[in-house]
Amino acid sequence: MVQQSFDLALESKVGKGGIPDAAFEKALDDLKPALAKLQAQAKDGSLPLLTLPSDTADLGPVKAAAERLKSGGTTDVLVLGTGGSSLGGQTLAQLTGYGIAGLSHFTAGPRVHFIDNLDPATYAALLAKLPLKTTKFAAISKSGGTGETLLQSIAAIEALRGAHLTDQQIGTHFEGLSEPAKAGKLHPLRALLEPFGTPFLEHHTDVGGRYSVLTNCGLLPAAVLGLDIEALRLGASRAVAPLFAGKSVDETPAAIGAALHLAAMRSGKNIAVLMPYADKLALLTRWWMQLWAESLGKDGQGTQPVGALGPVDQHSQQQLYLAGPKDKFFTVITTAVKGKGPQIDAALAEKIGQADFAGKTIGDLVAAQGIAMIDTFAKNGCAVRRFHVERIDETSHGEMLMHFMLETVLTGYAMGVDPFDQPAVEEAKLLAKRYLAEGRA
């Protein structure tokens, strides 16, 4: 269960730097049409994102694809994709230790590598060092035309050929994930991989990339890593339940969150900061930053998403947050870590003049730091809400991911923008292709 508390976001509680209570009340009222629209979409099924949590038909094929990727002594799986085709999978993978310093080396089963940023030196070094005969590739692109994924896939094919694999063997080293091909229209990723005999999972046509974390796009790498994908969907169902039950704005956590963001935006807070106090939630911030920025940055509107990680970023960003301009709305995520982790030896603690540490655990300190940060924000006139997660697992993660997606959609509806398109992104893509063809650099 994910719990949201927001009293310390309001001016009546934290003073001048908080969100004016009247602005929040107005935002709650303005969310009513947005929530009604989303509830109608939930009931008529016109927004598949909302019915996804109750869908189980695609889970069997996901598990089968994961087994294909793991079979035959696989040591490494490279996930080729960018943006929404990768960030969702990464935040799920982090539940197993992926991307956590030191821990990522000890994951069970194949090592999973997300190659989400196109860098020639990195990719060349990786292909040169991996045992290619036991390395497999999951190529993910909703449209099938993502330039980065196509280049990565072609380079991987050439590397496998260099390792003396036949074309038939190359086909078994790939798993494709993309939308179905349309009659009379070239589908580049399928045209590249299907001649090798590569099997494909079908990307949900009506769920966009940055919302696809709980589709097979995010669930495939999760299944490779042994995560409970049913539990992820179960958690998501908890977040959408108020929509299907027809709950009011103040009974719908995602609508309350959207109202807070809307009121913060209208009050001159043009930066939204997400700060979890857990390594397993660090990559959640990268996923959320894309979700928020690409969905709401339109028509001169939107707020800048910033990811932070507690407690480490108390030592790098806290000074600005507390003593800088009051133009930020903070969301802090705490977890039930009190009493967990190594216990501190009393004699050693007292010897170095730190008697307060004696008999405590590392989790005790992290729990205290999270609460202290929230209270310090409030005492310094910073608007802050708190999410608390008792246990970081697939169920709570699924609920949190769906909450943030619903919060984003509702905020977009209330702002009067389409939270599902990204017209500004396409311009640079087209220009880059032109420059590539012209040989410009």
C-alpha positions as CSV (number, residue, x, y, z in Angstrom):
1,M,0.0,0.0,0.0
2,V,1.3,3.4,-1.0
3,Q,0.2,6.2,1.4
4,Q,0.2,9.9,0.3
5,S,0.2,12.8,2.8
6,F,0.2,16.4,1.7
7,D,-0.5,18.7,4.6
8,L,3.0,20.1,4.5
9,A,2.5,21.2,0.9
10,L,0.1,23.9,1.9
11,E,0.7,27.5,2.9
12,S,-1.5,27.1,6.0
13,K,1.1,24.6,7.4
14,V,4.4,25.8,6.1
15,G,4.0,29.5,5.5
16,K,4.5,31.7,2.6
17,G,6.5,29.2,0.5
18,G,3.7,26.7,0.5
19,I,0.9,26.2,-2.0
20,P,-1.9,28.6,-1.2
21,D,-4.8,26.7,0.3
22,A,-7.2,28.6,-2.0
23,A,-5.2,27.6,-5.0
24,F,-5.4,24.0,-4.0
25,E,-9.1,24.1,-3.4
26,K,-9.6,25.7,-6.8
27,A,-7.4,23.0,-8.4
28,L,-9.4,20.3,-6.7
29,D,-12.6,21.8,-8.2
30,D,-10.9,22.1,-11.6
31,L,-9.9,18.4,-11.5
32,K,-13.6,17.3,-11.5
33,P,-14.1,17.4,-15.3
34,A,-10.6,15.8,-15.8
35,L,-11.5,13.0,-13.4
36,A,-14.9,12.5,-14.9
37,K,-13.3,12.2,-18.4
38,L,-10.8,9.6,-17.0
39,Q,-13.6,7.7,-15.2
40,A,-15.6,7.5,-18.5
41,Q,-12.5,6.2,-20.3
42,A,-12.1,3.6,-17.6
43,K,-15.7,2.4,-18.0
44,D,-15.9,2.4,-21.8
45,G,-12.4,1.0,-22.3
46,S,-11.3,3.7,-24.6
47,L,-8.0,4.2,-22.8
48,P,-6.3,0.8,-22.6
49,L,-3.8,2.0,-20.0
50,L,-6.6,1.8,-17.5
51,T,-7.7,-1.7,-18.3
52,L,-4.2,-3.0,-18.5
53,P,-4.0,-4.0,-14.8
54,S,-6.8,-6.6,-15.2
55,D,-5.4,-8.0,-18.4
56,T,-3.6,-11.4,-18.2
57,A,-3.8,-12.6,-21.8
58,D,-0.3,-11.1,-22.6
59,L,1.5,-12.5,-19.6
60,G,2.0,-16.0,-21.0
61,P,3.7,-14.8,-24.2
62,V,5.9,-12.5,-22.1
63,K,7.0,-15.4,-19.9
64,A,7.7,-17.6,-23.0
65,A,9.8,-14.8,-24.6
66,A,11.7,-14.4,-21.3
67,E,12.5,-18.2,-21.3
68,R,13.7,-18.0,-24.9
69,L,16.1,-15.2,-23.9
70,K,17.4,-17.2,-20.9
71,S,17.6,-20.6,-22.6
72,G,20.7,-22.2,-23.9
73,G,23.1,-21.0,-21.3
74,T,22.6,-17.3,-21.8
75,T,25.0,-15.2,-19.7
76,D,23.9,-11.7,-20.9
77,V,20.8,-10.0,-22.3
78,L,21.0,-6.6,-23.9
79,V,17.8,-4.6,-24.0
80,L,18.0,-2.4,-27.0
81,G,15.6,0.6,-26.8
82,T,15.5,4.2,-25.8
83,G,13.1,6.4,-23.8
84,G,9.9,4.7,-22.8
85,S,11.1,1.5,-24.4
86,S,13.9,1.3,-21.8
87,L,13.3,3.5,-18.7
88,G,10.2,1.5,-17.5
89,G,12.1,-1.7,-17.8
90,Q,15.0,-0.2,-15.9
91,T,12.9,0.9,-12.9
92,L,11.4,-2.6,-12.7
93,A,14.8,-4.2,-13.0
94,Q,16.1,-2.1,-10.1
95,L,13.9,-4.1,-7.8
96,T,16.5,-6.9,-8.3
97,G,19.5,-4.7,-7.7
98,Y,20.1,-3.5,-11.3
99,G,21.8,-0.2,-11.4
100,I,22.7,-0.2,-7.7
101,A,26.5,0.2,-7.1
102,G,27.9,-3.1,-6.2
103,L,24.7,-5.1,-6.1
104,S,24.2,-5.3,-9.9
105,H,27.0,-7.8,-10.1
106,F,25.2,-10.3,-7.9
107,T,21.9,-10.7,-9.7
108,A,20.8,-14.3,-10.3
109,G,20.5,-15.6,-13.9
110,P,21.7,-13.7,-17.0
111,R,23.1,-10.2,-16.5
112,V,20.7,-7.7,-18.1
113,H,22.1,-4.5,-19.7
114,F,19.9,-1.7,-20.8
115,I,21.5,0.1,-23.8
116,D,19.3,3.2,-23.7
117,N,21.7,5.9,-24.7
118,L,23.4,5.8,-28.1
119,D,27.1,6.2,-27.5
120,P,29.5,4.7,-30.1
121,A,32.4,4.1,-27.6
122,T,30.2,2.4,-25.0
123,Y,28.4,0.1,-27.4
124,A,31.6,-0.9,-29.3
125,A,33.3,-1.7,-26.0
126,L,30.4,-3.7,-24.8
127,L,30.1,-5.8,-28.0
128,A,33.8,-6.4,-27.9
129,K,33.9,-7.6,-24.3
130,L,30.7,-9.7,-24.1
131,P,30.7,-13.4,-24.7
132,L,28.6,-13.0,-27.9
133,K,27.8,-16.7,-28.3
134,T,25.9,-16.6,-25.0
135,T,24.6,-13.1,-25.3
136,K,21.0,-12.3,-26.5
137,F,19.2,-9.2,-27.5
138,A,15.7,-7.8,-26.9
139,A,15.1,-5.1,-29.5
140,I,12.2,-2.9,-28.4
141,S,10.6,-0.1,-30.5
142,K,6.9,0.6,-30.5
143,S,6.9,2.1,-34.0
144,G,9.7,-0.2,-35.3
145,G,11.4,2.9,-36.7
146,T,13.4,4.2,-33.8
147,G,16.8,5.1,-35.2
148,E,18.8,4.2,-32.1
149,T,17.3,0.8,-31.8
150,L,17.8,0.0,-35.5
151,L,21.4,1.0,-35.4
152,Q,22.1,-1.0,-32.3
153,S,20.4,-4.1,-33.8
154,I,22.3,-3.9,-37.0
155,A,25.6,-3.5,-35.1
156,A,24.7,-6.5,-32.9
157,I,23.9,-8.6,-36.0
158,E,27.3,-7.8,-37.5
159,A,29.0,-8.6,-34.1
160,L,27.3,-12.0,-34.0
161,R,28.4,-12.7,-37.6
162,G,31.9,-11.8,-36.5
163,A,31.6,-14.4,-33.8
164,H,30.9,-16.9,-36.5
165,L,27.1,-17.4,-35.8
166,T,25.0,-18.4,-38.8
167,D,21.9,-16.3,-39.7
168,Q,19.7,-19.0,-38.2
169,Q,21.6,-18.8,-35.0
170,I,21.4,-15.0,-35.0
171,G,17.6,-15.2,-35.2
172,T,17.5,-17.2,-32.0
173,H,19.7,-14.6,-30.3
174,F,17.1,-11.9,-30.8
175,E,13.6,-11.2,-29.4
176,G,11.7,-8.4,-31.1
177,L,9.0,-6.3,-29.5
178,S,7.1,-3.9,-31.7
179,E,3.7,-2.9,-33.1
180,P,2.2,-5.2,-35.7
181,A,3.2,-4.4,-39.3
182,K,0.7,-2.5,-41.4
183,A,-0.2,-3.6,-44.8
184,G,1.7,-1.7,-47.5
185,K,3.9,0.1,-45.0
186,L,7.6,-0.8,-44.2
187,H,8.2,-1.8,-40.6
188,P,12.0,-1.4,-40.3
189,L,12.6,-3.5,-37.2
190,R,10.5,-6.4,-38.4
191,A,12.0,-6.1,-41.9
192,L,15.5,-6.3,-40.2
193,L,14.9,-9.2,-37.8
194,E,12.1,-11.4,-39.2
195,P,14.2,-12.8,-42.1
196,F,16.5,-14.2,-39.4
197,G,13.5,-16.0,-37.9
198,T,13.4,-13.8,-34.9
199,P,10.1,-14.1,-32.9
200,F,8.2,-10.9,-32.0
201,L,6.0,-9.8,-29.2
202,E,3.3,-7.3,-30.2
203,H,3.6,-4.0,-28.5
204,H,0.2,-2.6,-27.4
205,T,-0.9,-0.3,-30.2
206,D,-2.8,2.1,-27.9
207,V,-0.3,2.5,-25.0
208,G,2.4,5.0,-25.7
209,G,6.1,4.3,-24.9
210,R,6.3,6.4,-21.8
211,Y,3.2,4.8,-20.4
212,S,4.3,1.2,-21.4
213,V,6.1,0.2,-18.2
214,L,3.4,-2.3,-17.3
215,T,2.9,-3.6,-20.8
216,N,5.1,-6.4,-22.3
217,C,7.6,-3.6,-23.0
218,G,8.6,-3.3,-19.3
219,L,7.5,-6.8,-18.3
220,L,9.8,-8.7,-20.6
221,P,13.0,-7.6,-18.9
222,A,11.3,-7.9,-15.6
223,A,10.4,-11.5,-16.4
224,V,14.0,-12.3,-17.5
225,L,15.1,-11.1,-14.1
226,G,12.6,-13.3,-12.3
227,L,10.2,-10.6,-11.1
228,D,6.5,-11.4,-10.4
229,I,4.8,-9.7,-13.3
230,E,1.3,-10.7,-12.0
231,A,2.1,-8.8,-8.8
232,L,3.1,-5.7,-10.8
233,R,-0.3,-5.7,-12.5
234,L,-2.0,-6.3,-9.2
235,G,-0.4,-3.3,-7.7
236,A,-1.5,-1.2,-10.7
237,S,-5.1,-2.3,-10.2
238,R,-5.1,-0.7,-6.7
239,A,-4.2,2.6,-8.2
240,V,-7.0,2.5,-10.9
241,A,-9.6,1.1,-8.5
242,P,-11.0,4.5,-7.5
243,L,-11.6,5.3,-11.1
244,F,-13.8,2.3,-11.7
245,A,-15.5,2.9,-8.4
246,G,-16.5,6.4,-9.4
247,K,-14.8,8.0,-6.4
248,S,-14.7,11.8,-6.0
249,V,-11.6,13.9,-6.5
250,D,-10.8,14.0,-2.8
251,E,-11.2,10.2,-2.6
252,T,-8.8,9.6,-5.6
253,P,-5.1,9.8,-4.7
254,A,-4.0,10.5,-8.2
255,A,-6.5,13.3,-8.6
256,I,-5.3,14.9,-5.3
257,G,-1.7,14.6,-6.6
258,A,-2.7,16.3,-9.9
259,A,-4.5,19.1,-8.0
260,L,-1.3,19.7,-5.9
261,H,0.8,19.9,-9.1
262,L,-1.8,22.2,-10.8
263,A,-1.9,24.5,-7.8
264,A,1.8,24.6,-7.5
265,M,2.2,25.4,-11.2
266,R,-0.3,28.3,-10.9
267,S,1.5,29.6,-7.8
268,G,4.8,30.0,-9.6
269,K,6.4,26.7,-8.7
270,N,7.8,25.7,-12.0
271,I,10.0,22.8,-10.7
272,A,8.8,19.5,-9.5
273,V,11.3,17.4,-7.5
274,L,10.9,13.6,-6.8
275,M,13.2,12.4,-4.1
276,P,13.0,8.7,-2.9
277,Y,15.0,7.5,0.1
278,A,15.8,4.1,-1.4
279,D,18.4,2.9,-3.9
280,K,15.7,0.6,-5.4
281,L,13.7,3.7,-6.4
282,A,16.6,5.7,-7.9
283,L,15.7,4.9,-11.5
284,L,12.0,5.5,-10.8
285,T,13.0,9.2,-11.0
286,R,14.4,8.9,-14.5
287,W,11.3,7.1,-15.7
288,W,9.1,9.8,-14.1
289,M,11.1,12.7,-15.5
290,Q,10.4,11.5,-19.0
291,L,6.7,10.8,-18.2
292,W,6.2,14.3,-16.7
293,A,8.2,16.3,-19.2
294,E,7.1,14.7,-22.4
295,S,3.4,14.6,-21.4
296,L,3.0,18.1,-20.0
297,G,5.6,20.3,-21.6
298,K,3.3,21.9,-24.2
299,D,1.9,25.2,-25.3
300,G,4.3,27.1,-23.1
301,Q,3.1,25.2,-20.0
302,G,4.5,22.5,-17.8
303,T,7.0,22.2,-14.9
304,Q,10.6,21.0,-15.0
305,P,10.9,17.6,-13.4
306,V,14.0,17.0,-11.3
307,G,15.1,13.6,-9.8
308,A,17.0,13.4,-6.5
309,L,18.0,10.5,-4.3
310,G,18.0,10.5,-0.5
311,P,19.9,10.7,1.6
312,V,22.9,11.2,-0.7
313,D,21.5,14.3,-2.4
314,Q,21.1,16.0,0.9
315,H,24.8,16.6,0.5
316,S,24.5,18.0,-3.0
317,Q,21.1,19.7,-3.6
318,Q,19.7,20.5,-0.1
319,Q,21.4,23.9,0.1
320,L,19.6,25.2,-3.0
321,Y,16.4,23.6,-2.1
322,L,16.2,25.2,1.4
323,A,17.9,28.5,0.8
324,G,17.2,29.1,-2.9
325,P,14.0,30.3,-4.5
326,K,10.7,28.8,-3.4
327,D,9.8,27.7,-6.9
328,K,9.7,24.0,-6.2
329,F,7.2,21.4,-5.2
330,F,8.8,18.4,-3.5
331,T,7.6,14.8,-3.4
332,V,9.6,12.7,-0.9
333,I,9.2,8.9,-0.9
334,T,10.1,7.1,2.4
335,T,10.1,3.4,3.1
336,A,9.9,1.2,6.2
337,V,13.6,0.9,6.8
338,K,13.7,1.5,10.5
339,G,15.4,-1.4,12.3
340,K,16.9,-2.8,9.1
341,G,20.5,-3.2,7.9
342,P,23.7,-3.6,9.9
343,Q,23.5,-2.7,13.6
344,I,26.1,-0.3,14.9
345,D,28.4,-1.6,17.6
346,A,27.9,0.5,20.7
347,A,31.6,0.5,21.9
348,L,32.9,1.6,18.5
349,A,30.2,4.4,18.2
350,E,31.0,5.7,21.7
351,K,34.8,5.5,21.0
352,I,34.4,8.0,18.2
353,G,32.1,10.3,20.1
354,Q,28.9,9.2,18.4
355,A,26.9,7.7,21.2
356,D,23.7,8.4,19.4
357,F,24.6,5.7,16.9
358,A,25.1,3.0,19.5
359,G,22.8,0.0,19.0
360,K,21.1,1.7,16.1
361,T,20.8,0.3,12.5
362,I,21.7,2.0,9.3
363,G,18.0,1.8,8.5
364,D,17.3,3.8,11.7
365,L,19.4,6.6,10.4
366,V,17.9,6.6,6.9
367,A,14.4,6.6,8.3
368,A,15.3,9.6,10.5
369,Q,16.9,11.4,7.6
370,G,13.8,11.1,5.5
371,I,11.5,12.4,8.1
372,A,13.9,15.1,9.1
373,M,14.2,16.2,5.5
374,I,10.5,16.5,5.1
375,D,10.2,18.5,8.4
376,T,13.2,20.7,7.3
377,F,11.5,21.5,4.0
378,A,8.3,22.5,5.9
379,K,10.2,24.6,8.4
380,N,11.9,26.5,5.6
381,G,8.7,27.2,3.8
382,C,9.0,24.5,1.1
383,A,5.9,22.8,-0.3
384,V,6.4,19.0,0.3
385,R,4.2,15.9,0.1
386,R,5.2,12.5,1.3
387,F,4.7,9.0,-0.2
388,H,5.3,6.2,2.2
389,V,5.8,2.6,1.1
390,E,6.0,-0.1,3.7
391,R,7.7,-2.6,1.5
392,I,9.4,-2.1,-1.9
393,D,8.2,-5.0,-4.0
394,E,6.4,-5.7,-7.2
395,T,2.9,-4.9,-5.8
396,S,3.8,-1.6,-4.3
397,H,5.9,-0.7,-7.3
398,G,3.1,-1.4,-9.7
399,E,0.8,0.8,-7.6
400,M,3.2,3.6,-7.5
401,L,4.0,3.5,-11.2
402,M,0.3,3.6,-12.1
403,H,-0.3,6.4,-9.6
404,F,2.2,8.6,-11.3
405,M,0.8,7.8,-14.7
406,L,-2.7,8.7,-13.6
407,E,-1.5,11.8,-11.9
408,T,0.2,12.9,-15.1
409,V,-2.8,12.2,-17.3
410,L,-5.2,14.1,-15.0
411,T,-2.8,17.0,-14.7
412,G,-2.6,17.2,-18.5
413,Y,-6.4,17.1,-18.9
414,A,-6.8,19.9,-16.3
415,M,-4.1,21.9,-18.1
416,G,-5.9,21.5,-21.4
417,V,-3.0,19.7,-23.1
418,D,-2.8,16.2,-24.7
419,P,-0.7,14.1,-22.3
420,F,-0.2,11.4,-24.9
421,D,1.5,13.1,-27.8
422,Q,5.0,14.7,-28.1
423,P,5.1,16.9,-31.2
424,A,8.2,18.8,-30.2
425,V,10.2,15.6,-30.0
426,E,9.6,14.7,-33.7
427,E,11.1,17.8,-35.1
428,A,14.7,17.0,-33.8
429,K,14.3,13.4,-34.9
430,L,13.5,14.4,-38.5
431,L,16.3,17.0,-38.6
432,A,18.9,14.5,-37.3
433,K,17.9,12.1,-40.1
434,R,18.4,14.8,-42.6
435,Y,21.8,15.8,-41.2
436,L,22.9,12.1,-41.2
437,A,22.0,11.8,-44.8
438,E,23.9,15.0,-45.6
439,G,26.9,13.9,-43.6
440,R,26.7,16.9,-41.4
441,A,28.3,16.9,-37.9
